[in-house]
Amino acid sequence: MLYAAVCDYFQQTQQAQITLPAPPLRRLSFSHTIDDQVAIQTAVMACYDVRRDDAALRRIAASAYFDNLRKNYPMRREFSCVEIELPAEKSALAAQLQGLGFTIRFARHHAHATFAP
């Protein structure tokens, strides 16, 4: 978290305890039949739909709108908040998802695609 990193950098004790509500999505599970690119797109879009930001930023016609967007920007979580369960044979996909920051867990059996809030 940025606050902790700033405190560490300036060698200061953290004075505030920042708590966030639980993330709306905690786990995704894919089967061995999932296409790697479909799995990556599904995981990323489930956490952060960049199209929403793109549309909002394209509507900026004045600095007042940007200021309002900045002040009311919706909370979004880092990919590391989501655990993705994959079959063991999907190690290449696991490496790609880990590279994006997702937490990976290998399933002991073949699962179907599920979303768990």
Backbone as a ProteinNet text record, in pm:
[ID]
protein_1_A
[PRIMARY]
MLYAAVCDYFQQTQQAQITLPAPPLRRLSFSHTIDDQVAIQTAVMACYDVRRDDAALRRIAASAYFDNLRKNYPMRREFSCVEIELPAEKSALAAQLQGLGFTIRFARHHAHATFAP
[TERTIARY]
85	0	89.3	46.2	123.7	156.5	60.1	81.7	195.9	195	300.1	435.8	439.1	565	620.5	534	578.9	632	561.9	608.5	744.2	759.4	887.7	998.1	968.8	1069.2	1120	1026.3	1062.9	1093.2	1097.7	1127.5	1035.9	906.5	804.9	715.6	666.1	570.9	434.4	364.4	230.8	137.8	72.5	-16.8	-162.4	-195.6	-334.6	-344.3	-453.9	-482.8	-589.3	-551.2	-643.9	-707.7	-838.4	-909.6	-1003.5	-1004.3	-1090.8	-1197.4	-1312.4	-1412.9	-1359.4	-1416.3	-1374.3	-1392.1	-1299.9	-1314.5	-1437.1	-1503.9	-1624.4	-1593.8	-1471.8	-1431.2	-1303.5	-1305.3	-1187.7	-1122.4	-1200.8	-1144.4	-1209.9	-1129.7	-1174.9	-1119.7	-1193.1	-1147.1	-1174.3	-1071.8	-1086.3	-1058.9	-1125.4	-1102.9	-982.3	-942.4	-827.7	-856.9	-983.2	-1019.7	-1019.5	-998.5	-1004.5	-888	-918.3	-814.4	-739.3	-607	-526.2	-563.7	-580.8	-614.1	-752.7	-846.8	-981	-972.1	-890.5	-874.4	-813	-710	-646.6	-745.2	-815.8	-913.5	-1023.3	-1072.3	-1177.5	-1128	-1007.5	-952.5	-931.7	-872.7	-846.4	-976.5	-1069.5	-1195.3	-1281.4	-1269.3	-1345.6	-1297	-1170.4	-1112.5	-1117.7	-1098	-1085.3	-1122.8	-1233.2	-1277.6	-1222.4	-1113	-1046	-1135.7	-1233.4	-1324.6	-1402.9	-1433.1	-1504.3	-1419.3	-1292.5	-1202.5	-1185.5	-1170.7	-1152.8	-1271	-1392.3	-1511.7	-1519.7	-1489.7	-1495.9	-1392	-1272	-1166.7	-1193.5	-1258.5	-1291.9	-1397.8	-1479.2	-1583.5	-1529.6	-1405.9	-1350	-1344.8	-1420.8	-1420.4	-1369.7	-1374.4	-1329.1	-1261	-1177.3	-1104.6	-1199.1	-1315.8	-1411.3	-1458.1	-1478.2	-1520.2	-1409.5	-1285.7	-1173.4	-1162.5	-1177.8	-1169.9	-1279.4	-1399.4	-1509.7	-1480.4	-1426.2	-1391	-1286.3	-1186.3	-1079.4	-1134.4	-1223.5	-1278.5	-1374.1	-1440.1	-1542.2	-1504.6	-1375.7	-1329.9	-1367	-1426	-1466.9	-1345.9	-1361.7	-1255.1	-1234.3	-1110.6	-1080	-961.9	-960	-857.9	-744.7	-632.1	-518.4	-548.1	-487	-506.6	-464.3	-370.9	-322	-429.9	-541.2	-651.5	-733.6	-709.7	-788.4	-701.6	-750.9	-684.3	-746.1	-662.9	-710.6	-668.4	-766.4	-740.7	-731.2	-623.5	-599.8	-561.8	-592.2	-541.7	-389.5	-324	-177.6	-118.1	-188.3	-133.7	-136.4	-191.4	-197.8	-85.1	35.4	146.9	188.9	179	214	116	-13	-113.9	-89.9	-55.4	-27.3	85.2	188.9	301.9	258.9	174.3	125.6	39.7	-51.6	-138.8	-59.1	40.5	126.4	203.9	244.7	314	227.9	97.2	4.5	-24.1	13.5	-4.5	-107.2	-174.5	-274.1	-205.8	-278.3	-234	-286.1	-198.9	-236.1	-235	-335	-341	-375.5	-303.9	-331	-433.8	-533.3	-641.5	-594.2	-656.9	-625.6	-713.9	-818.9	-910.6	-949.7	-1014.8	-1058.5	-1182.7	-1171.1	-1283	-1347.5	-1463.6	-1527.1	-1510.6	-1532.4	-1514.2	-1618.4	-1573.6	-1664.9	-1617.5	-1708.7	-1678.9	-1724.1	-1639.7	-1676.3	-1663.3	-1774.7	-1765.3	-1703.3
-117.6	0	123.5	224.7	346.1	411.2	418.7	481.9	413.9	283	207.7	231.4	235.4	258.3	397.4	498.4	634.5	641.2	579.2	577.3	507.7	396.4	326.3	412.3	477.9	559.8	672.1	736.9	847.4	800.7	669.4	607.9	661.3	661.7	708.3	591.6	595.7	495.6	528.4	427.3	449.4	495.1	607.5	664.6	625.6	589.7	557.9	412.3	350.4	215.2	227.5	199.6	213.3	77.9	73.4	-51	-29.7	-123.1	-118.6	-226.1	-204.6	-311.7	-433	-546.3	-669.2	-653.2	-707.8	-696.9	-773.9	-724.6	-793.1	-927.3	-944.5	-1068.5	-1116.7	-1238.8	-1292.8	-1409	-1481.5	-1601.6	-1628.9	-1672.7	-1723	-1863.3	-1947	-2083.4	-2118.1	-2167.1	-2203.2	-2351.6	-2409.5	-2550.8	-2565.6	-2689	-2716.6	-2685.1	-2665.1	-2637.2	-2489	-2402.7	-2258.5	-2215.1	-2134.2	-2073.9	-1971.6	-1971.1	-1884	-1737.1	-1691	-1549.4	-1515.3	-1607.3	-1585.5	-1578.1	-1664.3	-1661.9	-1529.8	-1483.8	-1357	-1241.6	-1236.4	-1129.2	-1134.1	-1252	-1266.3	-1219	-1260.2	-1222.1	-1071	-1012.1	-868.1	-789.9	-824.3	-749.6	-767.9	-880.9	-901.4	-807.6	-768.6	-680.5	-533.7	-505.9	-366.9	-355.5	-288.5	-267	-132.9	-136.4	-14.3	66.1	1.2	73.4	180.5	157.9	258.6	383.7	365.4	480.9	549.7	471.9	528.3	616.9	567.5	645.9	772.9	761.6	879.5	983.4	939.7	1034.2	1098.7	1027.9	1085.7	1194.7	1188.9	1290	1419.1	1418.3	1537.3	1651.9	1753	1871.6	1991.9	1982.1	2092.8	2035.4	2114.6	2067.4	2036.3	2099.5	2071.9	1926.7	1874.4	1735.7	1642.2	1671.9	1589	1589.5	1706.1	1715.9	1631.4	1635.8	1555.5	1405.7	1369	1228.9	1183.6	1265.8	1232	1215.9	1305.9	1301.6	1185.1	1139.8	1035.8	906.9	885.6	766.5	642	540.9	421.1	341.5	280	198	76	44.1	-80	-144.9	-275	-350.3	-389.5	-416	-467.6	-613.2	-658.8	-797.2	-895.4	-856.2	-946.6	-983	-911.9	-942.7	-1062.8	-1106.3	-1215.5	-1340.1	-1449.9	-1579	-1651.4	-1698.6	-1772.9	-1917.9	-2005.6	-2148.8	-2205.6	-2277.6	-2335.7	-2482.4	-2559.4	-2696.5	-2694.1	-2796.3	-2801.7	-2789.4	-2839.2	-2834.5	-2693.6	-2596.2	-2458.4	-2373.3	-2430.4	-2357.1	-2234.6	-2239.9	-2123.3	-2009.3	-2041.9	-1941.3	-1886.6	-1973.6	-1929.8	-1827.5	-1852	-1758.8	-1623.2	-1622.4	-1496.2	-1420.2	-1492	-1427.7	-1378.3	-1455.2	-1410.5	-1286.1	-1280.6	-1163	-1037.8	-1055.3	-942.4	-908.4	-998.8	-971.5	-1057.6	-1146.3	-1233.5	-1338.3	-1385.4	-1494.7	-1624.2	-1721.4	-1846.4	-1962.6	-2046.5	-2171.9	-2281.5	-2390.3	-2501.7	-2595	-2630.4	-2719	-2863.2	-2940.3	-3083.6	-3163.3	-3099.2	-3163.5	-3062.3	-3108.5	-3017.7	-2940.8	-2809.4	-2725	-2662.2	-2609.4	-2531.3	-2383.7	-2295.9	-2153.8	-2107.3	-2046.2	-1994.7	-1860.6	-1780.7	-1653.9	-1664.8	-1627	-1634	-1496.1	-1437.4	-1304.7	-1313.2
0	0	0	-67.2	-84.1	49.5	138.6	269.7	345	346.8	416.9	351.6	219.1	148.5	177.9	183.1	214	357	450.3	589.5	599.4	529.4	530.6	471.6	361.1	294	384.6	453.5	542.3	684.9	703.6	832.6	943.2	911	1005.2	1044.7	1166.9	1212.5	1153.7	1108.8	1054.4	1166.1	1145.8	1245.8	1222.9	1102.5	1069.8	1026.9	1059.6	1014.2	906.1	785.2	673.3	647	657.4	630.7	512.9	425.5	308.8	322.4	260.2	260.9	184.7	213.1	145.4	-5	-83.6	-228.7	-276	-379	-426.9	-494	-542.6	-605.7	-538.7	-491.2	-422.2	-495.1	-575.7	-636.8	-771.6	-865.5	-995.1	-1010.7	-1077.7	-1100.9	-1246.5	-1316.1	-1456.4	-1476	-1575.4	-1607.5	-1699	-1721.3	-1807.9	-1954	-1990.7	-2130.2	-2164.4	-2065.4	-2090.4	-2179.5	-2278.3	-2361.3	-2276.3	-2285.6	-2200.7	-2216.5	-2339.7	-2361.2	-2306.8	-2317.4	-2261.5	-2109	-2048.5	-1902.7	-1857.1	-1926.8	-1889.8	-1903.5	-2015.8	-2036.8	-1930.7	-1899.1	-1798.3	-1661.4	-1624	-1493.8	-1483.9	-1586.7	-1584.3	-1583.4	-1671.4	-1680.5	-1555.4	-1488	-1364.7	-1254.4	-1262.1	-1160.1	-1199.6	-1326.8	-1370.2	-1516.5	-1543.9	-1680.7	-1728.3	-1798.4	-1844.4	-1938.3	-1999.3	-2089.3	-2015.4	-1887.8	-1809.6	-1793.6	-1760.2	-1750	-1883.9	-1988.3	-2121.6	-2158.5	-2135.7	-2169.6	-2085.4	-1956.7	-1869.6	-1909.8	-1940.3	-1977.3	-2112.8	-2202.4	-2332.6	-2319.6	-2213.1	-2192.5	-2132	-2093.4	-2029.5	-2130.2	-2101.4	-2188	-2110.7	-1978.5	-1895.1	-1771.7	-1710.5	-1592.9	-1477.3	-1473.1	-1365.3	-1372.1	-1492.3	-1504	-1455.9	-1492.4	-1448	-1296.1	-1235.1	-1089.6	-1025	-1080.7	-1029.2	-1046.2	-1161.6	-1184.6	-1083.7	-1060.3	-966.5	-824.6	-783.9	-647.9	-626.6	-731.3	-718.9	-791.4	-808.5	-879.9	-799.8	-865.2	-790.7	-741.5	-626	-568.9	-657.7	-681.8	-750.6	-680.7	-683.2	-612.3	-706	-646.9	-721.8	-758	-865.9	-907.9	-798.5	-713.9	-610.1	-507.7	-506.9	-415.4	-462.5	-585.2	-642.1	-656.3	-603	-617.5	-735.3	-825.7	-941.9	-927.1	-937.7	-928.3	-1068.8	-1095.3	-1226.8	-1214.1	-1317.2	-1320.1	-1332.8	-1284.5	-1284	-1423.3	-1524.7	-1660.6	-1721.4	-1651.1	-1701.3	-1642.9	-1634.1	-1573.7	-1654.9	-1787.5	-1870	-1843.6	-1834.8	-1802.1	-1662.2	-1569.2	-1431.8	-1430.3	-1507.3	-1512.3	-1566.4	-1668.3	-1724.4	-1623.4	-1557.4	-1459.1	-1338.5	-1295.4	-1185.8	-1227	-1351.8	-1402.6	-1396.5	-1408.3	-1395.7	-1249.8	-1158.4	-1016.4	-946.9	-1019	-957.5	-869.4	-768.1	-683	-745.4	-761	-828.3	-730.1	-744.4	-668.3	-767.6	-760.1	-851	-789.7	-870.7	-826.9	-825.6	-741.8	-735	-829.9	-879.6	-971.8	-1078.7	-1182.9	-1288.7	-1241.9	-1243.6	-1202.1	-1323.9	-1306.8	-1410.8	-1376.6	-1472.4	-1446.8	-1345.6	-1236.6	-1135.4	-1088.4	-1039.1	-976.3	-832.2	-737.4	-595.6	-534.1	-490.8	-428	-290.1
[MASK]
+++++++++++++++++++++++++++++++++++++++++++++++++++++++++++++++++++++++++++++++++++++++++++++++++++++++++++++++++++++

